[in-house]
Amino acid sequence: NVMPGTSITITDEPTLLAAAKSRDQRALIYVDNHSGVPIFLAIGQGSSGVTTTNGRRLDSGERIMIYNTQTDSEATGALYGIVATGTASVLVTEGN
């Protein structure tokens, strides 16, 4: 099941995009950066400390899917995003 996407505004402070959930509650997170600026993402333990230096860069117009496998449960952690300055609007979709 895929949940409807949620539009979230990311600021220059760590912004929660998806709360941590158990493996049976979420199998994937899909992030679509439809803003005009790059965003930086971090998931899992310590992700609320995401910065533009340690986050995974997602440029304007790019998308990323983060998913669970039998050996990697990365998509169960909380997902945070941040921008260098200003704000960015992204679409976040979760599925299980």
N, C-alpha and C positions, 0 to 999 in steps of 0.2 A: 504494500500500500504506500502511495506517495501522498504526503500531506500537501495542501495548497501552499504555494510559495508566499513568503512574508517579505515585504519591502522594509529594509532596515537602514537607518542613516548612521554611518560610521563617522566618528569625530577624531580629533587628535589625542583623545584619551582612549585606553582600551575599551572597546565596546563589545558586549556579549552578543554573539550572533546565534548561538545555539547552546542550550544548557546541556550538561552531561546527562547521558541516559544509558541504561543498560543495553547490552547487545540485542536482547529480544525486543527492545523498544525502538531501536534505530539501526539500520544497516548501512545507511549512506547519508551524506550531507552534500548538497549541490549548491555552489555559490556562483552567481552571475554578477560580475562587476559591470553594471551598465551606467556607471558614472564617468566623468571625464578625467578622473585622476587615478593613479595606482593606489591599491590598498595592500595591506600587509596582514597576513593571517598566522595564527598559531592555535594548535589544538592540543588538548591533554593537560597533564600536570604542569602548572606554572604558566599556562597560556594567558592568564590575566596580566602577565608582565610583558605582553607582546610589544615590540617597538618596531620602528622602521628599519632597524639594523638586524634584529633577530627573526623577524617575521618572514613568511614566504610571500614574495611579491606577486600580485595579480594585477596586471595592467588593465587599463580601460578596455572594455569589450571582451576580456578573457573570462573563461569559466573554469571551474575546477570541481571535480567530484572526489570526495573523500569517502572511502567505504571500508567495511569490515571484510576480512578474509578469515579463514580458520586459524591463521597464525598471527594476525595483526588486527587488533581491535581499536585502531586509532579513532574511528568515527564515533566511539562511545564517549570520548572526552568532551569537555566544554570547548567551544570554538569562539575565539575573540578576533577582532579586527581593529586596525588603526590606520589613519592616514597621516601624512606629514603635516599638512595644514588644511584648514577648512573642513569640508565634509564630503562624503561620498555615499550615494545611494546604491545598495546592493539587494539582490533578490536571493533569499536563502530558502531552500526546499529540503525537507527531511523525508526519508522513506524507510520502510522496514520490510 
